[in-house]
Amino acid sequence: MSEEKSIVEEPEQTAIAAEVAEEEKNEPEAKKGFFRSVYDNGIYVIKNRCFSFNGTSSRQEFWQYFLFQIVLQIVVIIVLFLLLALIGFICGALTVIVPPLGAALDIFMTIIGFIGDTIYNLFGLACVISIWAASARRLRDAGMSAWFVLLNLLICVGPITVLIMCTAKSAEPEKIDGEAE
């Protein structure tokens, strides 16, 4: 009898669990919390729109992705620094322990440093391109030309100008160039 009762309860429990999962999935962004929203938006943009200059981005999407990008860059810098420092420490210790390895370890550290710099520079280039793409989408949403992103090429003044332009409110749908039907 108890086996029949547990068999009957399982589908009900599964249905309840499915309803709870569906409610969590449809939970409004405000209830998820700011940091969870920034993380989810950042991952979404990286997966789907990272290097896309087409379409539009709302102010919330742009600024959350911008914040996510800054945090991601800080994390990558810290991880690369700690990794290179650890490798340097190990090579320094080995040089003291086994002095004949000194020249070989110096060459090894030079190569590791070059590889670390290359990885960081490629990551930085990817970050710049993705932020420019997000800025182009944001400017288009604000009713401006996406070509204003090229102002970033002007030293100091350009990036600040583009960031200020990205704070503009969204334009009416018919004013967004290339998006009106």
HELIX and SHEET records of a PDB file:
HELIX    1   1 SER A    2  LYS A   25  1                                  24    
HELIX    2   2 GLU A   29  LYS A   32  1                                   4    
HELIX    3   3 PHE A   34  ASN A   48  1                                  15    
HELIX    4   4 ARG A   59  ILE A   97  1                                  39    
HELIX    5   5 PRO A   99  LEU A  101  5                                   3    
HELIX    6   6 GLY A  102  ASP A  141  1                                  40    
HELIX    7   7 ALA A  146  LEU A  153  5                                   8    
HELIX    8   8 VAL A  157  MET A  165  1                                   9    
HELIX    9   9 PRO A  173  LYS A  175  5                                   3    
END                                                                             
